[in-house]
Amino acid sequence: MLSQLATSSPLESNGPRVQVLSDWLVQQGLRGTALEDLLAGFCEGLRALGLPLWRCHVSVRTLHPNFEALSFRWRPQSGIVREPIPYSEETSEEWSSSPFHHMFQTDNFRLRRRLRGPHARLDFPILVEFRDQGATDYLARITPFGDDGIIDGRTGIVCSWTSDRPAGFSDVEIAILDRLQPRLALTVKTVLGLEITRNVVDAYVGPKTGRRILRGEIRRGATETIHAVIFYADLRGFTALSDRVARDELVPMLDQYLECIVQPVVDHGGEVLKFMGGGLLVTFDLDATGEDSICRIALDSTVTALRLTRELNTVRAAAGKPTTGLDVALHLGDVLYGNVGGRDRLDFTVIGPAVNEASRIEGLCDQVGRRLLISDSFASAATQCTGQLVSVGKFQLRGLAREQEIFSLDIPEAMA
């Protein structure tokens, strides 16, 4: 593309060279090119056209559990830098003193400021900063998005273009940016939509399950049998505790405890499939590597979760806040993995006797005074952990014909 742009033909806002860059934007949207690559390529394309681009900034709202917007900065020397913007209850000084905040407040979606010469206007702190770094001209544009055919004015893409050429941007160059801005906005919106879809699916069902759903595996009853480690956890006494804790404290407290459990298992490759009040169901797929290695990984993540929960309890107790304990069962077996539910409301989960067994093993924790219980099938497969596992006895699990030997660890984290 760059060779087609960098020709000696006249530069016109509606000319063939600009059309090449416009068509390139459409192609990237159809391909689902990553936003970083899209914006870097677009800026390099503008430079190939001859635009004196010193800096580009693009920001857009997104949908993600941990941040509310994405910001991208491009410079010729450093390329593209992506910066997620976290949620905040307060308006930052940087935002409130920015050109874009002023533009939203005044419903003015176009702004230009000369940074040097007799027509310079440095009415925002960031413009002084750019001027001191050698910039001469600043353009800002907001392209709003809409929903159901209506532009809402609250969402969209914000862009700024800065030049360091003494004369700044020419009228033709500004016309080119204005022509391409809606095409850039539409392409970003298309790619961002794909990214948001992945974000939401990953947040609610996990990345592995999410990929299956986005590949089209959404028919009710479509399941497969997988061999997996089952991690079944529950916060002991959480139901009774939730009756005593103030409503506005309950969810923050639960989030603190679940973070202690979720992060270790996700970091070790586990897939969180379901939250159940004060508990959760996790699987570690055994197809990727050997049983002994996955069992070792699952056991390590469990010990970390138990340790983090103990540490959290120490902090909460010191602050006079209520605490609870974590009980975990580790089991190994075949489960059905896929879609179950009603015709129009499905759940992608695991079901089967092995899941029920894990639940019943976890229910023994209080009876035997342990925080961690391990099934005999897990213990048999966990050859890397043989020297660490200790038997706590044989038990008749409800619904099973035979007694099963149950194991644990002799470490403080596993003790009730």
Residue, then its C-alpha position, 0 to 999 in steps of 0.5 A: m500500500l505504501s508504494q501506491l501512496a508515495t507517488s508524485s501525482p498531485l495530492e487531492s482530497n478526492g484523488p486516487r492516492v487518498q482512495v487507496l488509503s480509504d480502500w485499505l481501511v475497508q479491507q482492514g475492517l473486513r479482516g478484523t485487523a487488531l486495532e494497534d496494527l490498524l492505527a499504526g498502518f493508517c498513520e504510516g499511510l498518512r505519512a506516505l501521502g505526505l502529511p506532516l504527522w508528528r503525533c496521532h491520538v485515538s480514544v474510544r469507549t469499550l466494554h471490559p470488566n476492568f477498563e472503560a476506554l482504550s487510548f492509542r498514541w502514535r509517533p513516527q519514532s516509537g510507533i503505536v502505544r495502547e493504554p487501557i483507561p480504568y474505570s474511575e468515579e472521579t473526573s481526572e484533571e488531565w481529562s477536564s482540562s483537555p480539548f476533548h472535554h471542552m469539545f464534548q461540553t460545547d457540542n463542538f466536534r471539530l477543533r483546530r489550534r495553531l501552536r506557533g506564530p501570530h495565530a497561536r492559541l494555547d488554551f489547553p495545557i497539553l497544547v503548551e506541552f506539544r508546542d514546547q516539544g516542537a509541534t506547530d499545529y493541532l487538529a481534534r475531531i470527534t465522530p459519534f456513534g449511534d444505536d438503532g439508527i440514532i446518533d447518541g453523541r455519548t459514544g464514538i471515536v476521538c482523534s487528534w492529529t498534530s504536526d511539526r511542520p512550520a506551516g502546519f497542516s495545509d487545507v488539502e491535508i485537513a480535507i484529507l483527514d476529514r474525508l478519512q475520519p468517518r471511514l477510520a471511525l467505522t473501521v475502528k467500530t467494526v474491529l472494536g465490536l469484535e474485541i468487545t464480543r471477545n471481552v464479554v464472552d471471556a469475562y462470563v464463560g472464560p477464553k476457552t469456552g468463549r472461543r467455542i461459542l464464537r466458533g458457532e458451537i451454540r446449539r442446545g444439546a451439543t456436547e462432547t466428553i472431555h477428561a478433566v480435573i474438576f476443582y469444586a470450591d465453596l466458601r464455608g458458611f457463606t449463606a449464613l454469613s450473607d444474612r448478617v453482612a450489610r447489603d452494601e458490604l456483601v458483594p465487595m466481600l464476595d469479590q475479595y474472596l473470589e479473587c483469591i480463588v479465581q486468579p490462581v486457577v486462571d493463572h495456572g490454566g484453569e477455566v472458571l465455568k460457573f459461580m454459584g453464590g459463594g462457590l465456583l466450578v473450575t476445570f483443568d482440561l487434561d487433553a493438553t498434557g499428561e494427567d500427572s502434570i495437570c494434577r500438579i498444576a491444579l494442586d498448586s493453584t488450589v494451595t495458592a487459593l487457600r493461602l490467599t484466603r487465609e491471608l485475606n482473613t487475617v487482614r479482614a479480622a484485623a479490620g474487624k470485618p467478618t471472615t469465612g473459610l474456603d473448602v475445595a475438592l479436587h477430582l478427576g473424571d469424564v464430563l460432558y462439556g457443552n450447551v444445556g438449557g432452554r431453547d433460547r437461554l443456554d449455559f455452556t458448562v460441564i455436567g455428569p457424575a464426576v461433577n456430582e462426586a466433586s460436589r459431594i467430596e467438598g461437602l465432607c470438608d467440615q466433617v473431616g476438619r479439612r479445607l482441601l479434599i482429594s478424590d482417589s482418582f485424582a490421587s492415582a493420577a497425581t504421580q508428581c504429588t504422591g509423597q505429599l498426599v495423606s489419606v483421611g479415610k474411606f467414605q461412602l458418597r451418596g449415590l455411589a455403590r463403593e467406598q472411596e478413599i479421600f486424601s488431603l495435604d498435611i499443610p496449614e492451608a489444608m487444615a480447617 
